[in-house]
């Protein structure tokens, strides 16, 4: 193989700005025919796209398109002074107001979006679920899943339980919730009489609140969640605001009285003694 270094050369990474196309600012402006002339603002810059190809950028003054720019690409044939328009588009600038990026509907859904009458299909390959005939490492699930004719088609997978447990624990019903942090240290749900532990593998960490007066009534809470409606929360007795005076007895006003005793109540030889009560 011979040395072909003389016949090959690296392509230039910088395109020279064609002066004829760059000077055709008014030609490019006239190519914007989709809107009124007042909607086209000042000329911003000219960018070389290739040999004798230049794109002119103009300010867009359409309402609702703040930061957008009109882009008009012009070109010319070799040795010609006539410039022609290739295309005209409206493009967002660096500071343009853009709509959020498109997301599949499965990723757009948020808790609470499902309303009455709505259907939310579950994908066949949802990693949160596993076929009911597979072991799920959760005895509470397997007790029903293996009953002939009564088992569910799909049950929670290990990944699904872990994801759910982490979401519950980090949410508004876990130990980090504001109401839990403000509650007394001993007022934890695990020791509350209104706490209903879940069945299965989540029993150790979660349960349902059954206190009508608690803000978490009817919701799943973590065992170390807490609030002021704990079953053993006792209000301290209010301290008396009035100092009680000691009781003073006037002995001069006490009348001594002898009390007869029933026969056989004491020995006959015992001397009589006065009783201060009846």
C-alpha positions as CSV (number, residue, x, y, z in Angstrom):
1,X,0.0,0.0,0.0
2,X,1.3,3.4,-1.0
3,X,1.4,6.6,1.0
4,X,-1.7,8.5,0.1
5,X,-1.1,11.4,2.5
6,X,-0.8,13.8,-0.4
7,X,-4.2,13.1,-1.8
8,X,-6.3,13.1,1.4
9,X,-6.7,15.9,3.8
10,X,-8.8,16.4,6.9
11,X,-12.1,18.2,6.4
12,X,-12.2,21.7,7.7
13,X,-14.4,22.0,10.8
14,X,-15.0,25.6,10.3
15,X,-17.3,26.8,7.4
16,X,-16.5,30.2,5.9
17,X,-19.3,32.7,6.1
18,X,-20.4,33.6,2.6
19,X,-20.5,37.4,2.4
20,X,-23.1,37.7,-0.3
21,X,-25.6,35.5,1.6
22,X,-24.7,37.2,4.9
23,X,-25.5,40.6,3.4
24,X,-29.0,39.4,2.2
25,X,-30.7,40.4,5.5
26,X,-33.7,42.1,3.8
27,X,-34.1,39.2,1.4
28,X,-34.3,36.9,4.4
29,X,-36.7,39.2,6.2
30,X,-39.1,39.3,3.2
31,X,-39.2,35.5,3.2
32,X,-41.1,35.5,6.5
33,X,-44.6,35.6,5.1
34,X,-46.6,33.6,7.6
35,X,-47.1,36.6,9.9
36,X,-47.4,40.4,9.8
37,X,-44.1,42.4,9.3
38,X,-44.6,43.8,12.8
39,X,-44.2,40.3,14.3
40,X,-40.6,40.1,12.9
41,X,-38.1,42.0,15.1
42,X,-34.5,43.0,14.8
43,X,-31.9,40.9,13.0
44,X,-30.0,38.9,15.6
45,X,-27.2,37.2,13.7
46,X,-26.1,35.3,10.6
47,X,-24.7,31.7,10.9
48,X,-22.8,29.8,8.2
49,X,-24.4,26.4,7.6
50,X,-22.2,25.3,4.7
51,X,-20.7,26.5,1.5
52,X,-22.8,29.5,0.4
53,X,-25.5,28.6,2.9
54,X,-26.3,31.1,5.7
55,X,-29.1,31.2,8.2
56,X,-30.4,34.6,9.4
57,X,-32.1,34.9,12.8
58,X,-34.7,37.5,13.6
59,X,-36.4,38.4,16.8
60,X,-40.0,37.0,17.1
61,X,-42.6,39.4,18.5
62,X,-45.6,37.1,18.5
63,X,-47.4,37.0,21.8
64,X,-46.8,33.8,23.6
65,X,-43.4,33.2,21.9
66,X,-41.1,35.0,24.2
67,X,-37.5,34.0,23.4
68,X,-38.3,32.4,20.1
69,X,-36.5,33.4,16.8
70,X,-37.3,33.4,13.1
71,X,-34.7,31.4,11.2
72,X,-34.4,32.0,7.4
73,X,-31.8,30.0,5.5
74,X,-30.6,31.4,2.2
75,X,-28.1,30.2,-0.5
76,X,-26.8,31.0,-3.9
77,X,-25.2,29.1,-6.8
78,X,-21.4,29.5,-7.5
79,X,-20.4,32.9,-9.1
80,X,-24.0,34.2,-8.7
81,X,-25.0,37.3,-6.8
82,X,-28.7,36.3,-6.6
83,X,-29.7,34.9,-3.2
84,X,-32.6,32.5,-2.9
85,X,-34.5,31.3,0.2
86,X,-34.3,27.7,1.3
87,X,-36.6,27.5,4.3
88,X,-38.2,29.6,7.0
89,X,-38.9,28.2,10.5
90,X,-39.7,29.5,14.0
91,X,-37.1,28.1,16.5
92,X,-36.8,28.4,20.3
93,X,-33.9,30.5,21.5
94,X,-31.8,29.8,24.6
95,X,-34.3,31.7,26.9
96,X,-37.4,30.5,25.1
97,X,-40.5,29.5,27.0
98,X,-41.0,25.8,26.1
99,X,-43.7,23.2,26.9
100,X,-42.6,20.3,29.1
101,X,-41.0,17.4,27.2
102,X,-43.4,14.6,26.1
103,X,-43.7,11.7,28.4
104,X,-45.6,8.4,27.9
105,X,-48.9,8.3,29.7
106,X,-47.6,5.7,32.1
107,X,-45.0,8.2,33.3
108,X,-47.3,11.2,33.3
109,X,-49.8,9.7,35.7
110,X,-49.7,10.9,39.3
111,X,-51.4,9.7,42.5
112,X,-55.0,11.1,42.5
113,X,-55.3,11.4,38.7
114,X,-57.6,8.3,38.4
115,X,-61.2,9.5,38.7
116,X,-64.6,7.8,38.7
117,X,-65.2,5.7,35.6
118,X,-61.5,5.8,34.5
119,X,-59.6,2.6,33.6
120,X,-55.9,2.2,34.2
121,X,-54.6,-0.9,32.4
122,X,-51.6,-2.6,34.0
123,X,-48.8,-3.6,31.6
124,X,-48.4,-7.4,31.3
125,X,-44.7,-7.1,32.1
126,X,-45.2,-4.9,35.2
127,X,-42.3,-5.7,37.5
128,X,-44.4,-5.0,40.5
129,X,-46.5,-8.1,39.9
130,X,-45.7,-11.8,39.5
131,X,-47.9,-14.7,38.4
132,X,-50.1,-16.1,41.2
133,X,-48.6,-19.6,40.7
134,X,-45.1,-18.4,41.6
135,X,-43.7,-18.2,45.1
136,X,-43.8,-14.6,46.3
137,X,-41.9,-15.1,49.6
138,X,-45.0,-13.8,51.3
139,X,-47.0,-16.4,53.3
140,X,-50.1,-14.3,53.4
141,X,-50.2,-14.1,49.6
142,X,-49.3,-17.7,49.0
143,X,-52.1,-19.0,51.3
144,X,-54.7,-17.6,48.8
145,X,-52.6,-17.8,45.6
146,X,-52.2,-21.6,45.9
147,X,-55.9,-22.4,46.6
148,X,-57.3,-24.0,43.5
149,X,-59.7,-21.7,41.7
150,X,-59.4,-19.0,44.3
151,X,-56.0,-17.7,43.7
152,X,-55.4,-14.3,42.1
153,X,-53.9,-14.2,38.6
154,X,-51.1,-11.9,39.7
155,X,-49.8,-11.0,43.1
156,X,-47.2,-8.6,44.5
157,X,-43.6,-9.4,43.5
158,X,-40.7,-8.9,45.9
159,X,-39.7,-5.8,43.9
160,X,-43.3,-4.5,44.1
161,X,-43.4,-4.9,47.9
162,X,-40.1,-3.2,48.4
163,X,-41.0,-0.3,46.2
164,X,-44.4,0.2,48.0
165,X,-42.8,-0.1,51.4
166,X,-40.2,2.5,50.6
167,X,-42.8,4.9,49.1
168,X,-45.0,4.6,52.2
169,X,-42.1,5.0,54.5
170,X,-40.9,8.2,52.8
171,X,-44.4,9.6,52.4
172,X,-46.7,11.6,54.7
173,X,-47.5,8.6,56.9
174,X,-43.9,7.7,57.7
175,X,-41.7,8.7,60.6
176,X,-40.5,11.8,58.8
177,X,-43.9,13.4,58.5
178,X,-44.3,16.8,60.2
179,X,-47.1,15.5,62.6
180,X,-44.9,12.5,63.5
181,X,-41.9,14.6,64.3
182,X,-43.9,16.9,66.5
183,X,-45.5,14.1,68.4
184,X,-44.0,12.8,71.7
185,X,-41.2,10.3,71.3
186,X,-43.3,7.5,72.9
187,X,-46.4,8.2,70.8
188,X,-45.5,5.7,68.1
189,X,-48.1,3.8,66.1
190,X,-46.7,0.3,67.0
191,X,-47.7,0.9,70.6
192,X,-51.1,2.5,69.9
193,X,-54.3,0.6,70.6
194,X,-55.8,1.9,67.4
195,X,-53.0,0.4,65.2
196,X,-54.1,-2.5,63.0
197,X,-51.0,-4.3,61.6
198,X,-51.1,-5.5,58.0
199,X,-50.9,-9.1,57.1
200,X,-48.0,-10.8,55.4
201,X,-44.4,-9.6,54.9
202,X,-45.3,-5.9,55.6
203,X,-46.8,-6.7,59.0
204,X,-43.5,-5.8,60.8
205,X,-43.4,-2.3,59.5
206,X,-46.9,-1.1,58.5
207,X,-50.5,-1.1,59.7
208,X,-53.7,0.9,59.3
209,X,-54.8,3.6,61.7
210,X,-58.3,3.1,63.1
211,X,-58.6,6.2,65.3
212,X,-61.6,8.2,64.2
213,X,-60.0,11.4,65.5
214,X,-56.5,10.9,64.1
215,X,-55.5,12.6,60.8
216,X,-54.3,9.2,59.5
217,X,-57.6,7.4,60.1
218,X,-58.1,4.7,57.5
219,X,-54.6,5.1,56.0
220,X,-51.6,2.9,56.1
221,X,-48.9,4.2,58.5
222,X,-45.5,3.0,59.5
223,X,-45.0,1.4,62.8
224,X,-42.7,4.3,63.9
225,X,-45.1,6.9,62.7
226,X,-46.8,8.9,65.4
227,X,-49.3,11.6,66.3
228,X,-51.0,13.2,69.3
229,X,-54.0,10.9,69.1
230,X,-52.1,7.9,70.5
231,X,-54.3,5.7,72.6
232,X,-52.1,6.1,75.7
233,X,-51.7,9.8,75.5
234,X,-53.0,11.2,78.8
235,X,-53.5,14.8,79.5
236,X,-51.7,16.1,82.7
237,X,-54.0,17.2,85.5
238,X,-54.1,21.0,85.6
239,X,-52.4,22.4,88.6
240,X,-54.6,24.2,91.1
241,X,-54.3,28.0,90.8
242,X,-55.5,28.5,94.5
243,X,-53.3,27.5,97.4
244,X,-55.4,25.4,99.8
245,X,-55.2,26.5,103.5
246,X,-54.5,23.9,106.2
247,X,-57.5,22.7,108.1
248,X,-57.6,24.2,111.6
249,X,-59.6,22.6,114.4
250,X,-60.9,24.5,117.5
251,X,-60.6,22.0,120.3
252,X,-62.7,24.3,122.6
253,X,-65.7,23.6,120.4
254,X,-65.4,19.8,120.5
255,X,-67.8,18.2,122.9
256,X,-66.7,14.9,124.4
257,X,-69.2,12.1,124.2
258,X,-69.1,8.6,125.6
259,X,-70.1,5.8,123.2
260,X,-71.6,2.6,124.4
261,X,-70.2,-0.6,123.1
262,X,-72.1,-3.7,122.1
263,X,-71.7,-6.7,124.5
264,X,-68.8,-8.9,123.6
265,X,-67.1,-6.4,121.3
266,X,-64.2,-5.9,123.7
267,X,-63.0,-7.5,126.9
268,X,-64.9,-6.6,130.0
269,X,-61.7,-5.8,131.8
270,X,-60.5,-3.2,129.3
271,X,-61.0,0.4,130.3
272,X,-63.4,2.5,128.3
273,X,-62.0,4.8,125.7
274,X,-63.7,7.7,123.9
275,X,-64.3,7.2,120.0
276,X,-63.9,10.1,117.7
277,X,-66.2,8.6,115.2
278,X,-69.4,6.5,115.1
